[in-house]
Amino acid sequence: MTPHRIRRIILDNGLRVLLAPDDATPAVGIAVHYAVGFRTEPAGRSGLAHLFEHLVFQGGGSVPPGDHLRLVQDAGGRCDASTRQDVTVYHSAAPASALDLLLFLEAERMRAPHITEENLRSQTAVIGEEIGLALRNRPYGCYPWILPKALFSRSENTRDGYGETADLAAVELSDCREFFTRYYAPANAHLTLAGGFDPGAAAELVRRHFGRLPGREPPPAPRLAEPPARERTRTRVTDPHARMPALGAALPLPDPATGRDAYLAHLALASLLSQGGDAPLRRRLRGQASGVTSLSVGCGLFGVPMETRGPDLLTVFAVHGPPAPRTAGGGAGGGPGGADAVLTALDEEVAEVAERGPEPDRLGRVTARWAAAALRELGDPAVRARLLGTREVLFGEAELTDGLPRLLRERATPERVRDAAAALRSHGRAAVLIDPAAGAAA
């Protein structure tokens, strides 16, 4: 890639614009971020941020409901949307010749999304089906949503993205209109363009399509800080669709806004523990005959680093065999297998890193592989626009997206990774044991 320096513009209505041109890319990516997510939505309205994403995705203004997607596809492009803890993002990619069309479509739904009774009831039903498919009727569908509930104490930080069925059923048009007025103001949004375009011409198009939208005051930023987690907790849930038991574990991460180097060291540690077939944690579990068939360790609720600010998780997920049976003498069969074997192996491996530090050569290989994968991902202009906008909304540093691979290699030193492991040993941890229903594993 040959990206140019990022250019920032603020329109009179408060909309913040990032222009990230790239001469080597024949396509253009657009992302519109609104600074509201499922933990910043109004109290008592769980799931409203995600429901509103569905409503807005249908388009708005002069574009008939449902035609937004069709017009993008007819132009040779694609579009999607997602709701995260602190942001809701709509992103598209198409040939550079479609830039004018993409900006027009985004401006129309920022101006006047189709908030109608028919659209509301239709999308509420769609989300009900989504909840069934993704959560209730899928093996391990409760993961990762169970982890914030197990580790955090503030109600805002324990919400899942789908919301409670009763809350969704109670949403009225007035709720949606109030949500639009409060959170979908231009001053609460960021527009990001990445890819093959001329920045001067693109800036004029942005002003033409978005400059006349009325300005409104954005809401104040929420306070979501958590007290330090010190206890180690354990809970159980039953999954009627799981055929093998599983473990989900969550440990607190440093805030990437105020503890950047420590956060990067935790990111490197997560990769060090589990990346590759010869990863230390995988080797230790094999040596303990734990019966683990699937293992992942990652930073962030969805495995994407620096996708949220404030309270976030280092996560562990393992599908494993049952614990060993009790001995004839009545002792616990805590030997091979079971969640205890996974947690013990995790504790032992973290303790070893905390005491001896990571092997420098292996740490270098792990961070290099992570950096290479991150750079490959940025070749997609829609992905790059989405990540640039996310880091700008959350940290005011869109440049983190291009610079993160280099920062990880430079700042995740063996000493800092050792300190990260020591911090994990001293902090609390939530473990959730996912049990198959009786007879499910037969």
Sequence and secondary structure as in RCSB ss.txt:
>XXXX:A:sequence
MTPHRIRRIILDNGLRVLLAPDDATPAVGIAVHYAVGFRTEPAGRSGLAHLFEHLVFQGGGSVPPGDHLRLVQDA
GGRCDASTRQDVTVYHSAAPASALDLLLFLEAERMRAPHITEENLRSQTAVIGEEIGLALRNRPYGCYPWILPKA
LFSRSENTRDGYGETADLAAVELSDCREFFTRYYAPANAHLTLAGGFDPGAAAELVRRHFGRLPGREPPPAPRLA
EPPARERTRTRVTDPHARMPALGAALPLPDPATGRDAYLAHLALASLLSQGGDAPLRRRLRGQASGVTSLSVGCG
LFGVPMETRGPDLLTVFAVHGPPAPRTAGGGAGGGPGGADAVLTALDEEVAEVAERGPEPDRLGRVTARWAAAAL
RELGDPAVRARLLGTREVLFGEAELTDGLPRLLRERATPERVRDAAAALRSHGRAAVLIDPAAGAAA
>XXXX:A:secstr
  B   EEEE TTS EEEEEEBTT SEEEEEEEES  TTTS TT TTHHHHHHHHHHT BTTS TTHHHHHHHHT
T EEEEEE SS EEEEEEEEGGGHHHHHHHHHHHHH B   HHHHHHHHHHHHHHHIIIIITSTTTTTTTHHHHH
H  SGGGG  SS  HHHHHT  HHHHHHHHHHHS GGGEEEEEEES  HHHHHHHHHHHHTTS            
      EEEEEEEETT SS EEEEEEE   TTT HHHHHHHHHHHHHHHSSTT HHHHHHHHTT    EEEEEES
TTS TTSSSSS EEEEEEE        TTS    SSSHHHHHHHHHHHHHHHHHHH   HHHHHHHHHHHHHHHH
HHTTSHHHHHHHHHHHHHHHS TTHHHHHHHHHHHH  HHHHHHHHHHHHHS EEEEEEEE TTTT 
